[in-house]
Amino acid sequence: MKDKKDQEILRGILAGDRAVIKTFYKENFNYIRGYVVQNSGSKEDVEDVFQDALMILYEKLESGPLELHASLRTYFFAICKNLWKKRLRKKSKVFTTDTVFEISEELDDDILQRIENQDREHIYHKYFLQLSATCQKLLSLVFEEKSMRQIAEKTGYSEGYARKKKFECKKHLMDRIESDPAYKELRIHTTQE
């Protein structure tokens, strides 16, 4: 399973928790809409695909534990994508040229990449906020591409101490990020592609 948030969402969906389902809808509907609309779909099609995918997810959860190898959002997007392609085939709106199909696949990859990037940002942000205020300030200055001299001036440290502290803070942040199961899952998913 990817992370605790995904587990909570899956439990909420299985329990029929309206608040969880509503939040899941708000967080994922635009991704699905983007894909379906870019591939000859209407707003009604998006709603149908989303609801059908939610039912499929619910049925899979009812039949036993669900093992995710990516984020729940990525998994759900894949269900929606497959449902929409199946509907297109039924409607005989399937793309007939290889070029158009390749463009569609590139769009899928772009959307999946955006989702994975958001997952990475979420993980980074979660652990960044757990750092001490000193580390947050120092790393923020580093990310703003300030020189060591500027960082030393703003923090009141010597350049040598600022450099040492930057290294310690960065290492602490990376150690926490790399120990996160969700981050490990993203790395596995990225290296498999």
Backbone as a printed PyTorch tensor [residue, N CA C, xyz], in Angstrom:
tensor([[[  0.8600,  -1.1810,   0.0000],
         [  0.0000,   0.0000,   0.0000],
         [  0.8920,   1.2250,   0.0000]],

        [[  0.4820,   2.2460,  -0.6850],
         [  1.3280,   3.4110,  -0.8840],
         [  1.5620,   4.2170,   0.3800]],

        [[  0.5460,   4.7450,   0.9890],
         [  0.7470,   5.5100,   2.2130],
         [ -0.5240,   5.5200,   3.0450]],

        [[ -0.4090,   6.1190,   4.2380],
         [ -1.5360,   6.1080,   5.1720],
         [ -2.7450,   6.8370,   4.6230]],

        [[ -2.5130,   7.9370,   3.9180],
         [ -3.6390,   8.7030,   3.3750],
         [ -4.4250,   7.8390,   2.3810]],

        [[ -3.7080,   7.1390,   1.4990],
         [ -4.3870,   6.2580,   0.5490],
         [ -5.1620,   5.1660,   1.2800]],

        [[ -4.5830,   4.6170,   2.3360],
         [ -5.2700,   3.5780,   3.1130],
         [ -6.5590,   4.1190,   3.7220]],

        [[ -6.4810,   5.3360,   4.2630],
         [ -7.6710,   5.9490,   4.8640],
         [ -8.7540,   6.1840,   3.8160]],

        [[ -8.3450,   6.6360,   2.6450],
         [ -9.3060,   6.8770,   1.5620],
         [ -9.9670,   5.5630,   1.1520]],

        [[ -9.1650,   4.5210,   0.9850],
         [ -9.7160,   3.2220,   0.5860],
         [-10.6850,   2.6870,   1.6380]],

        [[-10.3320,   2.8420,   2.9130],
         [-11.2480,   2.4040,   3.9800],
         [-12.5460,   3.2070,   3.9300]],

        [[-12.4300,   4.5110,   3.6820],
         [-13.6100,   5.3740,   3.5950],
         [-14.5050,   5.0040,   2.4320]],

        [[-13.8910,   4.6990,   1.2870],
         [-14.6750,   4.2940,   0.1120],
         [-15.3950,   2.9840,   0.4060]],

        [[-14.6800,   2.0360,   0.9850],
         [-15.2770,   0.7380,   1.3070],
         [-16.4240,   0.8870,   2.3060]],

        [[-16.2780,   1.8160,   3.2520],
         [-17.3180,   2.0340,   4.2670],
         [-18.4580,   2.9140,   3.7540]],

        [[-18.2970,   3.4660,   2.5540],
         [-19.3290,   4.3450,   2.0050],
         [-19.3560,   5.7140,   2.6740]],

        [[-18.2330,   6.1410,   3.2140],
         [-18.1260,   7.4360,   3.9000],
         [-18.2580,   8.5730,   2.8830]],

        [[-19.3710,   9.2910,   2.9490],
         [-19.6630,  10.3510,   1.9740],
         [-18.6010,  11.4510,   1.9660]],

        [[-18.1060,  11.8220,   3.1280],
         [-17.0980,  12.8920,   3.2060],
         [-15.8160,  12.4710,   2.4890]],

        [[-15.3940,  11.2350,   2.6970],
         [-14.1850,  10.7270,   2.0460],
         [-14.3890,  10.6690,   0.5350]],

        [[-15.5310,  10.1570,   0.1130],
         [-15.8150,  10.0360,  -1.3190],
         [-15.8810,  11.4120,  -1.9640]],

        [[-16.4950,  12.3670,  -1.2840],
         [-16.5990,  13.7290,  -1.8140],
         [-15.2090,  14.3570,  -1.9680]],

        [[-14.3570,  14.1810,  -0.9730],
         [-12.9900,  14.7080,  -1.0410],
         [-12.2100,  14.0300,  -2.1620]],

        [[-12.3450,  12.7150,  -2.2700],
         [-11.6710,  11.9640,  -3.3320],
         [-12.1120,  12.4860,  -4.7010]],

        [[-13.3940,  12.7450,  -4.8320],
         [-13.9530,  13.2830,  -6.0740],
         [-13.3120,  14.6310,  -6.3950]],

        [[-13.2990,  15.5330,  -5.4190],
         [-12.7430,  16.8760,  -5.6360],
         [-11.2730,  16.8260,  -6.0280]],

        [[-10.5220,  15.9180,  -5.4100],
         [ -9.0820,  15.8390,  -5.6540],
         [ -8.7320,  15.1630,  -6.9750]],

        [[ -9.6430,  14.3780,  -7.5440],
         [ -9.2900,  13.5840,  -8.7230],
         [-10.1010,  13.8800,  -9.9730]],

        [[-11.2360,  14.5250,  -9.8360],
         [-12.1330,  14.7100, -10.9750],
         [-11.4780,  15.4670, -12.1260]],

        [[-10.7230,  16.5180, -11.8320],
         [-10.1200,  17.3160, -12.9020],
         [ -9.1170,  16.5310, -13.7340]],

        [[ -8.3840,  15.6130, -13.1070],
         [ -7.4410,  14.7870, -13.8600],
         [ -8.1870,  13.9080, -14.8610]],

        [[ -9.2620,  13.3290, -14.3940],
         [-10.0460,  12.4430, -15.2530],
         [-10.7120,  13.2600, -16.3530]],

        [[-11.2590,  14.4080, -15.9930],
         [-11.9010,  15.2700, -16.9900],
         [-10.9080,  15.6520, -18.0820]],

        [[ -9.6950,  16.0290, -17.6850],
         [ -8.6800,  16.4080, -18.6680],
         [ -8.4320,  15.3040, -19.6810]],

        [[ -8.3060,  14.0850, -19.1960],
         [ -8.0340,  12.9650, -20.0940],
         [ -9.2230,  12.6770, -21.0090]],

        [[-10.4080,  12.5640, -20.4370],
         [-11.5920,  12.1900, -21.2220],
         [-11.9210,  13.2690, -22.2530]],

        [[-11.8970,  14.5240, -21.8460],
         [-12.2310,  15.6180, -22.7690],
         [-11.2050,  15.7050, -23.8970]],

        [[ -9.9290,  15.4940, -23.5920],
         [ -8.8920,  15.5240, -24.6310],
         [ -9.0450,  14.3630, -25.6100]],

        [[ -9.8140,  13.3750, -25.2310],
         [ -9.9980,  12.1970, -26.0840],
         [-11.4620,  12.0220, -26.4780]],

        [[-12.0660,  13.1120, -26.9630],
         [-13.4060,  13.1060, -27.5660],
         [-14.5580,  12.9310, -26.5860]],

        [[-14.3630,  13.2070, -25.3190],
         [-15.4290,  13.0140, -24.3480],
         [-16.1230,  14.3010, -23.9500]],

        [[-17.3190,  14.1470, -23.3980],
         [-18.1030,  15.2810, -22.9050],
         [-18.0610,  15.2850, -21.3730]],

        [[-18.6500,  16.3140, -20.7750],
         [-18.7110,  16.3910, -19.3090],
         [-19.4950,  15.2000, -18.7530]],

        [[-20.5620,  14.8250, -19.4500],
         [-21.3600,  13.6780, -19.0020],
         [-20.5360,  12.3940, -19.0490]],

        [[-19.7130,  12.2680, -20.1150],
         [-18.8400,  11.0950, -20.2190],
         [-17.8850,  11.0290, -19.0290]],

        [[-17.3470,  12.1850, -18.6720],
         [-16.4090,  12.2400, -17.5430],
         [-17.0940,  11.7470, -16.2720]],

        [[-18.2970,  12.2490, -16.0210],
         [-19.0250,  11.8460, -14.8140],
         [-19.3250,  10.3510, -14.8190]],

        [[-19.7210,   9.8310, -15.9880],
         [-20.0050,   8.3960, -16.0890],
         [-18.7550,   7.5610, -15.8240]],

        [[-17.6540,   7.9430, -16.4650],
         [-16.4030,   7.1940, -16.3040],
         [-15.9480,   7.2400, -14.8440]],

        [[-16.0340,   8.4200, -14.2430],
         [-15.6090,   8.5650, -12.8490],
         [-16.4460,   7.6640, -11.9370]],

        [[-17.7670,   7.6980, -12.1140],
         [-18.6500,   6.8800, -11.2720],
         [-18.4020,   5.3880, -11.4900]],

        [[-18.2420,   4.9930, -12.7660],
         [-17.9800,   3.5790, -13.0550],
         [-16.6530,   3.1300, -12.4430]],

        [[-15.6420,   3.9870, -12.5420],
         [-14.3290,   3.6480, -11.9780],
         [-14.4130,   3.5390, -10.4590]],

        [[-15.1860,   4.4090,  -9.8500],
         [-15.3660,   4.3600,  -8.3980],
         [-16.0520,   3.0500,  -7.9930]],

        [[-17.0190,   2.6160,  -8.8000],
         [-17.6950,   1.3400,  -8.5230],
         [-16.7240,   0.1620,  -8.6790]],

        [[-15.8850,   0.2200,  -9.7070],
         [-14.8920,  -0.8420,  -9.9100],
         [-13.9460,  -0.8920,  -8.7140]],

        [[-13.4840,   0.2850,  -8.2850],
         [-12.5930,   0.3580,  -7.1330],
         [-13.2780,  -0.2250,  -5.8920]],

        [[-14.5330,   0.1310,  -5.6790],
         [-15.3010,  -0.3690,  -4.5380],
         [-15.4140,  -1.8970,  -4.5970]],

        [[-15.7320,  -2.4260,  -5.7770],
         [-15.8760,  -3.8780,  -5.9290],
         [-14.5550,  -4.5960,  -5.6730]],

        [[-13.4560,  -4.0000,  -6.1340],
         [-12.1420,  -4.6060,  -5.8810],
         [-11.8420,  -4.6180,  -4.3810]],

        [[-12.2070,  -3.5360,  -3.6970],
         [-11.9860,  -3.4590,  -2.2500],
         [-12.8460,  -4.4780,  -1.5080]],

        [[-14.0740,  -4.6720,  -1.9810],
         [-14.9710,  -5.6440,  -1.3440],
         [-14.4520,  -7.0650,  -1.4850]],

        [[-13.7680,  -7.3320,  -2.6010],
         [-13.3150,  -8.7010,  -2.8520],
         [-12.0240,  -9.0440,  -2.1120]],

        [[-11.4240,  -8.0850,  -1.4390],
         [-10.2120,  -8.3670,  -0.6720],
         [ -9.2700,  -7.1820,  -0.6640]],

        [[ -8.1490,  -7.3300,   0.0430],
         [ -7.2010,  -6.2190,   0.1380],
         [ -6.6370,  -5.8550,  -1.2390]],

        [[ -6.4490,  -4.5780,  -1.4360],
         [ -5.9540,  -4.0590,  -2.7100],
         [ -4.4970,  -3.6680,  -2.5330]],

        [[ -3.6240,  -4.2300,  -3.3510],
         [ -2.2060,  -3.8930,  -3.2630],
         [ -1.8570,  -2.9090,  -4.3640]],

        [[ -1.5200,  -1.6910,  -3.9700],
         [ -1.1650,  -0.6480,  -4.9280],
         [  0.3450,  -0.6170,  -5.1190]],

        [[  0.7660,  -0.4210,  -6.3680],
         [  2.1900,  -0.2870,  -6.6650],
         [  2.5150,   1.1380,  -7.0740]],

        [[  1.5450,   2.0090,  -6.9520],
         [  1.7050,   3.4400,  -7.2170],
         [  0.7090,   4.1390,  -6.3020]],

        [[  0.5800,   5.4370,  -6.4620],
         [ -0.3840,   6.1530,  -5.6180],
         [ -1.8050,   5.7450,  -6.0010]],

        [[ -2.7290,   5.9520,  -5.0900],
         [ -4.1360,   5.6640,  -5.3620],
         [ -4.6080,   6.4920,  -6.5550]],

        [[ -4.1670,   7.7450,  -6.6320],
         [ -4.5580,   8.6180,  -7.7370],
         [ -4.1120,   8.0210,  -9.0840]],

        [[ -2.8860,   7.5330,  -9.1450],
         [ -2.3680,   6.9300, -10.3760],
         [ -3.1700,   5.6790, -10.7310]],

        [[ -3.4530,   4.8560,  -9.7340],
         [ -4.2240,   3.6280,  -9.9390],
         [ -5.6280,   3.9560, -10.4520]],

        [[ -6.2740,   4.9320,  -9.8200],
         [ -7.6280,   5.3150, -10.2130],
         [ -7.6310,   5.8960, -11.6250]],

        [[ -6.6220,   6.7020, -11.9460],
         [ -6.5150,   7.2610, -13.2920],
         [ -6.4150,   6.1340, -14.3240]],

        [[ -5.6460,   5.1070, -14.0190],
         [ -5.4950,   3.9790, -14.9490],
         [ -6.8380,   3.2690, -15.1690]],

        [[ -7.6300,   3.1070, -14.1140],
         [ -8.9620,   2.4960, -14.2670],
         [ -9.8080,   3.3560, -15.2000]],

        [[ -9.8210,   4.6650, -14.9500],
         [-10.6240,   5.5830, -15.7800],
         [-10.1590,   5.5610, -17.2310]],

        [[ -8.8640,   5.5720, -17.4240],
         [ -8.2970,   5.5550, -18.7760],
         [ -8.7510,   4.2960, -19.5250]],

        [[ -8.6620,   3.1620, -18.8690],
         [ -9.0740,   1.9100, -19.5110],
         [-10.5740,   1.8930, -19.8040]],

        [[-11.3690,   2.3970, -18.8670],
         [-12.8170,   2.4740, -19.1050],
         [-13.1240,   3.3630, -20.3090]],

        [[-12.4620,   4.5150, -20.3860],
         [-12.7400,   5.4390, -21.4760],
         [-12.3220,   4.8460, -22.8220]],

        [[-11.1790,   4.1940, -22.8720],
         [-10.7430,   3.5620, -24.1300],
         [-11.7430,   2.4860, -24.5590]],

        [[-12.2570,   1.7400, -23.5970],
         [-13.2500,   0.7040, -23.8990],
         [-14.5180,   1.3410, -24.4700]],

        [[-14.9540,   2.4590, -23.8760],
         [-16.1470,   3.1560, -24.3820],
         [-15.9150,   3.7050, -25.7840]],

        [[-14.7340,   4.2270, -26.0220],
         [-14.4320,   4.7630, -27.3540],
         [-14.5070,   3.6540, -28.4030]],

        [[-13.9790,   2.4970, -28.0480],
         [-14.0490,   1.3760, -28.9980],
         [-15.5000,   1.0180, -29.2920]],

        [[-16.3360,   1.0000, -28.2460],
         [-17.7530,   0.6730, -28.4380],
         [-18.4560,   1.7070, -29.3010]],

        [[-18.0790,   2.9600, -29.1410],
         [-18.7130,   4.0320, -29.9090],
         [-18.1060,   4.1830, -31.3030]],

        [[-17.1180,   3.3520, -31.6030],
         [-16.4100,   3.4300, -32.8870],
         [-15.7370,   4.7820, -33.0880]],

        [[-15.3190,   5.3840, -31.9960],
         [-14.5700,   6.6300, -32.0860],
         [-13.0890,   6.3850, -31.8390]],

        [[-12.6750,   5.1420, -31.9550],
         [-11.2810,   4.8180, -31.7080],
         [-10.4240,   5.5350, -32.7360]],

        [[ -9.3040,   6.0480, -32.2890],
         [ -8.3960,   6.7480, -33.1870],
         [ -7.8670,   5.7590, -34.2190]],

        [[ -7.8830,   6.1650, -35.4820],
         [ -7.5220,   5.2370, -36.5420],
         [ -6.0780,   5.3640, -36.9900]],

        [[ -5.4030,   6.4480, -36.6800],
         [ -4.0130,   6.5800, -37.1190],
         [ -3.0720,   6.3720, -35.9470]],

        [[ -1.9230,   5.8060, -36.2510],
         [ -0.9220,   5.5770, -35.2110],
         [ -0.4670,   6.8880, -34.5860]],

        [[ -0.3690,   7.9290, -35.3840],
         [  0.1060,   9.2200, -34.8800],
         [ -0.8060,   9.7470, -33.7870]],

        [[ -2.1070,   9.7330, -34.0360],
         [ -3.0560,  10.2320, -33.0440],
         [ -2.9890,   9.3720, -31.7890]],

        [[ -2.8770,   8.0540, -31.9610],
         [ -2.7980,   7.1640, -30.8130],
         [ -1.5430,   7.4570, -29.9910]],

        [[ -0.4040,   7.6890, -30.6750],
         [  0.8360,   8.0050, -29.9700],
         [  0.7010,   9.3050, -29.1940]],

        [[  0.0450,  10.3060, -29.7820],
         [ -0.1730,  11.5770, -29.0900],
         [ -1.0130,  11.3320, -27.8400]],

        [[ -2.0480,  10.4960, -27.9840],
         [ -2.8980,  10.1750, -26.8410],
         [ -2.0760,   9.5130, -25.7330]],

        [[ -1.2080,   8.5780, -26.1040],
         [ -0.3610,   7.9060, -25.1220],
         [  0.5860,   8.8980, -24.4500]],

        [[  1.1160,   9.8660, -25.2330],
         [  1.9960,  10.8830, -24.6530],
         [  1.2310,  11.7300, -23.6430]],

        [[ -0.0260,  12.0650, -23.9650],
         [ -0.8440,  12.8380, -23.0280],
         [ -1.0590,  12.0490, -21.7420]],

        [[ -1.3080,  10.7340, -21.8800],
         [ -1.4680,   9.8830, -20.7010],
         [ -0.2110,   9.9480, -19.8410]],

        [[  0.9440,   9.7990, -20.4990],
         [  2.2050,   9.8320, -19.7750],
         [  2.4080,  11.1750, -19.0860]],

        [[  2.0450,  12.2670, -19.7830],
         [  2.1720,  13.6000, -19.1830],
         [  1.3030,  13.7220, -17.9370]],

        [[  0.0740,  13.2490, -18.0150],
         [ -0.8340,  13.3360, -16.8700],
         [ -0.3070,  12.4850, -15.7200]],

        [[  0.1220,  11.2640, -16.0240],
         [  0.6700,  10.4030, -14.9760],
         [  1.9150,  11.0340, -14.3560]],

        [[  2.7510,  11.6580, -15.2000],
         [  3.9530,  12.3120, -14.6950],
         [  3.5900,  13.4620, -13.7640]],

        [[  2.5630,  14.2400, -14.1540],
         [  2.1220,  15.3470, -13.2990],
         [  1.6270,  14.8320, -11.9490]],

        [[  0.8910,  13.7370, -11.9820],
         [  0.3830,  13.1560, -10.7360],
         [  1.5520,  12.7040,  -9.8560]],

        [[  2.5290,  12.0200, -10.4670],
         [  3.6840,  11.5570,  -9.6990],
         [  4.4820,  12.7350,  -9.1490]],

        [[  4.6150,  13.8030,  -9.9480],
         [  5.3290,  14.9890,  -9.4650],
         [  4.6090,  15.6010,  -8.2670]],

        [[  3.2830,  15.6330,  -8.3320],
         [  2.5200,  16.1690,  -7.1980],
         [  2.7010,  15.2940,  -5.9630]],

        [[  2.7530,  13.9840,  -6.1700],
         [  2.9850,  13.0760,  -5.0450],
         [  4.3610,  13.3420,  -4.4220]],

        [[  5.3810,  13.5360,  -5.2780],
         [  6.7250,  13.8370,  -4.7780],
         [  6.7330,  15.1510,  -3.9940]],

        [[  6.0760,  16.1760,  -4.5490],
         [  6.0140,  17.4760,  -3.8720],
         [  5.3200,  17.3500,  -2.5150]],

        [[  4.2650,  16.5490,  -2.4740],
         [  3.5420,  16.3430,  -1.2110],
         [  4.4710,  15.7250,  -0.1640]],

        [[  5.2320,  14.7180,  -0.5660],
         [  6.1570,  14.0510,   0.3560],
         [  7.2210,  15.0370,   0.8260]],

        [[  7.7990,  15.7790,  -0.1110],
         [  8.8280,  16.7640,   0.2420],
         [  8.2600,  17.7860,   1.2330]],

        [[  7.1050,  18.3330,   0.9050],
         [  6.4950,  19.3790,   1.7290],
         [  6.2010,  18.8590,   3.1430]],

        [[  5.7070,  17.6310,   3.2150],
         [  5.3770,  17.0210,   4.5100],
         [  6.6030,  17.0020,   5.4300]],

        [[  7.7530,  16.5730,   4.8980],
         [  8.9530,  16.4720,   5.7260],
         [  9.6550,  17.8130,   5.8990]],

        [[  9.5360,  18.6930,   4.9210],
         [ 10.1150,  20.0280,   5.0600],
         [  9.4750,  20.7400,   6.2500]],

        [[  8.1560,  20.6190,   6.3720],
         [  7.4450,  21.2860,   7.4700],
         [  7.7700,  20.6880,   8.8400]],

        [[  8.3250,  19.4860,   8.8580],
         [  8.7070,  18.8560,  10.1230],
         [ 10.1130,  19.2580,  10.5760]],

        [[ 10.8510,  19.9510,   9.6960],
         [ 12.1920,  20.4150,  10.0600],
         [ 12.0900,  21.5510,  11.0740]],

        [[ 13.1840,  21.8070,  11.7510],
         [ 13.2240,  22.9510,  12.6720],
         [ 13.0660,  24.2380,  11.8650]],

        [[ 12.6480,  25.2970,  12.5410],
         [ 12.4840,  26.5920,  11.8690],
         [ 13.8080,  27.0530,  11.2680]],

        [[ 14.9040,  26.7670,  11.9510],
         [ 16.2320,  27.1430,  11.4580],
         [ 16.5280,  26.4490,  10.1320]],

        [[ 16.2850,  25.1420,  10.0830],
         [ 16.5370,  24.3910,   8.8440],
         [ 15.6030,  24.8540,   7.7260]],

        [[ 14.3530,  25.1010,   8.0540],
         [ 13.4100,  25.5740,   7.0320],
         [ 13.8910,  26.8880,   6.4280]],

        [[ 14.3130,  27.8150,   7.2970],
         [ 14.7740,  29.1200,   6.8170],
         [ 16.0180,  28.9550,   5.9510]],

        [[ 16.9790,  28.1760,   6.4350],
         [ 18.2280,  27.9890,   5.7160],
         [ 17.9930,  27.3310,   4.3550]],

        [[ 17.2210,  26.2630,   4.3260],
         [ 16.9680,  25.5720,   3.0590],
         [ 16.1350,  26.4280,   2.1100]],

        [[ 15.2350,  27.2350,   2.6460],
         [ 14.4670,  28.1470,   1.7880],
         [ 15.4030,  29.1120,   1.0780]],

        [[ 16.3960,  29.6130,   1.7930],
         [ 17.3780,  30.5180,   1.1830],
         [ 18.2020,  29.7880,   0.1210]],

        [[ 18.5480,  28.5370,   0.3950],
         [ 19.2830,  27.7320,  -0.5880],
         [ 18.4340,  27.5560,  -1.8480]],

        [[ 17.1440,  27.2440,  -1.6800],
         [ 16.2610,  27.0300,  -2.8280],
         [ 16.0170,  28.3190,  -3.6010]],

        [[ 16.1750,  29.4530,  -2.9230],
         [ 16.0680,  30.7440,  -3.6070],
         [ 17.3700,  31.0890,  -4.3240]],

        [[ 18.3310,  30.1570,  -4.2740],
         [ 19.6340,  30.2770,  -4.9300],
         [ 20.4540,  31.4490,  -4.3960]],

        [[ 20.3450,  31.6880,  -3.0990],
         [ 21.1710,  32.7070,  -2.4470],
         [ 22.5850,  32.1470,  -2.2850]],

        [[ 23.5660,  33.0310,  -2.3490],
         [ 24.9560,  32.6050,  -2.1530],
         [ 25.1770,  32.3050,  -0.6720]],

        [[ 26.2650,  31.5930,  -0.3740],
         [ 26.5710,  31.2720,   1.0210],
         [ 26.7950,  32.5520,   1.8230]],

        [[ 27.3730,  33.5470,   1.2040],
         [ 27.5870,  34.8180,   1.8990],
         [ 26.2430,  35.4510,   2.2630]],

        [[ 25.2970,  35.4550,   1.3080],
         [ 23.9630,  36.0180,   1.5750],
         [ 23.2440,  35.2220,   2.6680]],

        [[ 23.3770,  33.9100,   2.6040],
         [ 22.7430,  33.0560,   3.6160],
         [ 23.3350,  33.3520,   4.9910]],

        [[ 24.6590,  33.4880,   5.0450],
         [ 25.3270,  33.7940,   6.3150],
         [ 24.8420,  35.1320,   6.8690]],

        [[ 24.7010,  36.1210,   6.0000],
         [ 24.2330,  37.4410,   6.4370],
         [ 22.8000,  37.3680,   6.9780]],

        [[ 21.9420,  36.6370,   6.2830],
         [ 20.5290,  36.5770,   6.6810],
         [ 20.3090,  35.7460,   7.9460]],

        [[ 21.1850,  34.7740,   8.1790],
         [ 21.0080,  33.9050,   9.3450],
         [ 21.8740,  34.3160,  10.5340]],

        [[ 22.8790,  35.1410,  10.2690],
         [ 23.7920,  35.5450,  11.3370],
         [ 24.8860,  34.5240,  11.6020]],

        [[ 25.0040,  33.5030,  10.7480],
         [ 26.0510,  32.4930,  10.8920],
         [ 27.2790,  32.9190,  10.0950]],

        [[ 28.4040,  32.2760,  10.3980],
         [ 29.5750,  32.4360,   9.5330],
         [ 29.3030,  31.6130,   8.2750]],

        [[ 30.0220,  31.9090,   7.2020],
         [ 29.8110,  31.1430,   5.9600],
         [ 30.0960,  29.6610,   6.1810]],

        [[ 31.1450,  29.3640,   6.9290],
         [ 31.5090,  27.9710,   7.1930],
         [ 30.4180,  27.2360,   7.9620]],

        [[ 29.8730,  27.8860,   8.9980],
         [ 28.8200,  27.2520,   9.7880],
         [ 27.5390,  27.1160,   8.9580]],

        [[ 27.2370,  28.1410,   8.1490],
         [ 26.0440,  28.0830,   7.2950],
         [ 26.1570,  26.9090,   6.3210]],

        [[ 27.3480,  26.7090,   5.7560],
         [ 27.5780,  25.5970,   4.8200],
         [ 27.3750,  24.2590,   5.5410]],

        [[ 27.9500,  24.1500,   6.7480],
         [ 27.8240,  22.9170,   7.5380],
         [ 26.3560,  22.6630,   7.8980]],

        [[ 25.6750,  23.7100,   8.3440],
         [ 24.2700,  23.5890,   8.7430],
         [ 23.3980,  23.2170,   7.5400]],

        [[ 23.6990,  23.8020,   6.3830],
         [ 22.9600,  23.4760,   5.1480],
         [ 23.0930,  21.9810,   4.8580]],

        [[ 24.3140,  21.4740,   4.9420],
         [ 24.5580,  20.0610,   4.6860],
         [ 23.7670,  19.1900,   5.6650]],

        [[ 23.8090,  19.5440,   6.9510],
         [ 23.0910,  18.7640,   7.9690],
         [ 21.5800,  18.7790,   7.7300]],

        [[ 21.0430,  19.9740,   7.4500],
         [ 19.5920,  20.0990,   7.2370],
         [ 19.1530,  19.3250,   5.9960]],

        [[ 19.9350,  19.4670,   4.9300],
         [ 19.6020,  18.7870,   3.6740],
         [ 19.6570,  17.2680,   3.8650]],

        [[ 20.6870,  16.8000,   4.5590],
         [ 20.8260,  15.3610,   4.8030],
         [ 19.6550,  14.8520,   5.6520]],

        [[ 19.3110,  15.6050,   6.6890],
         [ 18.1910,  15.2180,   7.5620],
         [ 16.8950,  15.1280,   6.7460]],

        [[ 16.6560,  16.1200,   5.9050],
         [ 15.4490,  16.1320,   5.0690],
         [ 15.4430,  14.9380,   4.1190]],

        [[ 16.5570,  14.7040,   3.4270],
         [ 16.6170,  13.6110,   2.4490],
         [ 16.4900,  12.2430,   3.1240]],

        [[ 17.0930,  12.0880,   4.2930],
         [ 16.9720,  10.8080,   5.0130],
         [ 15.5100,  10.5020,   5.3290]],

        [[ 14.7800,  11.5250,   5.7660],
         [ 13.3680,  11.3240,   6.1150],
         [ 12.5330,  11.0390,   4.8700]],

        [[ 12.7980,  11.7770,   3.8050],
         [ 12.0540,  11.5690,   2.5570],
         [ 12.3050,  10.1630,   2.0300]],

        [[ 13.5820,   9.7660,   1.9790],
         [ 13.9400,   8.4680,   1.4060],
         [ 13.4550,   7.2910,   2.2490]],

        [[ 13.1430,   7.5360,   3.5210],
         [ 12.6240,   6.4440,   4.3560],
         [ 11.1000,   6.3280,   4.2550]],

        [[ 10.4650,   7.2740,   3.5770],
         [  9.0090,   7.2590,   3.4350],
         [  8.6000,   6.1650,   2.4450]],

        [[  7.6860,   5.2670,   2.8350],
         [  7.2610,   4.1900,   1.9290],
         [  6.6770,   4.7150,   0.6160]],

        [[  5.9870,   5.8310,   0.6660],
         [  5.3970,   6.3950,  -0.5530],
         [  6.4880,   6.8400,  -1.5150]],

        [[  7.5600,   7.4150,  -0.9830],
         [  8.6780,   7.8430,  -1.8260],
         [  9.3460,   6.6230,  -2.4560]],

        [[  9.5340,   5.5790,  -1.6570],
         [ 10.1410,   4.3470,  -2.1840],
         [  9.2790,   3.7800,  -3.3080]],

        [[  7.9790,   3.8260,  -3.1310],
         [  7.0370,   3.3280,  -4.1360],
         [  7.1610,   4.1400,  -5.4290]],

        [[  7.2810,   5.4580,  -5.3040],
         [  7.4460,   6.3150,  -6.4830],
         [  8.7500,   6.0000,  -7.2010]],

        [[  9.8120,   5.7560,  -6.4480],
         [ 11.1060,   5.4400,  -7.0660],
         [ 11.0350,   4.1170,  -7.8130]],

        [[ 10.3670,   3.1320,  -7.2260],
         [ 10.2190,   1.8300,  -7.8860],
         [  9.4230,   2.0050,  -9.1680]],

        [[  8.3210,   2.7490,  -9.0850],
         [  7.4610,   2.9670, -10.2490],
         [  8.2260,   3.6910, -11.3570]],

        [[  9.0570,   4.6780, -11.0090],
         [  9.8130,   5.4530, -11.9870],
         [ 10.8780,   4.6010, -12.6510]],

        [[ 11.5630,   3.7440, -11.8830],
         [ 12.6250,   2.9280, -12.4600],
         [ 12.0780,   1.7930, -13.3160]],

        [[ 10.8180,   1.4210, -13.1300],
         [ 10.2260,   0.3500, -13.9360],
         [  9.8600,   0.8240, -15.3280]],

        [[  9.7480,   2.1300, -15.5210],
         [  9.3000,   2.6540, -16.8170],
         [ 10.3920,   2.7140, -17.8130]]])
